[in-house]
Structures are given as C-alpha cells and as structure tokens.
Amino acid sequence: MTLEEALQHFPTGYNLCKKLKITSTNVNIWRKNGFIPLKQQFLINRLVGIDMPIDLNKEEMYLRLSKSNSQQQ
C-alpha cells in the first residue's frame, strides 16, 4: 500500500500517527523512501478492517540498496 492509500482511511496524518503510536517523523521518512514498512502495513490493515495490498518489493529493494551503499563506503 502507498502512504496516500493509507491516509485515505484516517481523517488526518496525525490520526494515523496516533493510532500507530508513531511520530510524524516516521511518516515523513515513509514519504521520502516511498514505502511503508511491512509491520506498519499489516497494522494499518488491521486498524482499518480491510485488506489493502501489501507492498513487499519496495522495502526489500530499499534494504538491499542501503546494504550495498554501506558496503561500498
């Protein structure tokens, strides 16, 4: 799921943060990285009571890129 899809189910981004017990900084990081971490995607699905599609590929790709960048330094 995208951040925009998740936000459609909450009145504000603040409400999403409050329900997930996270700070707005986390949401800004999700926006910057282009994905919501898997754990949070599952929790959002549970909170809204529907099954939005889980996006596995973007997080995996991000983790691989981060790992390869840290190995190059």
C-alpha positions, 0 to 999 in steps of 0.5 A: 500500500502507498502512504496516500492509500493509507491516509485515505482511511484516517481523517488526518496524518496525525490520526494515523500517527496516533493510532500507530503510536508513531511520530510524524517523523516516521511518516515523513521518512515513509514519504521520502523512501516511498514505502511503508514498512511491512509491520506498519502495513499489516497494522494499518490493515488491521486498524482499518478492517480491510485488506489493502495490498501489501507492498513487499518489493519496495522495502526489500529493494530499499534494504538491499540498496542501503546494504550495498551503499554501506558496503561500498563506503 
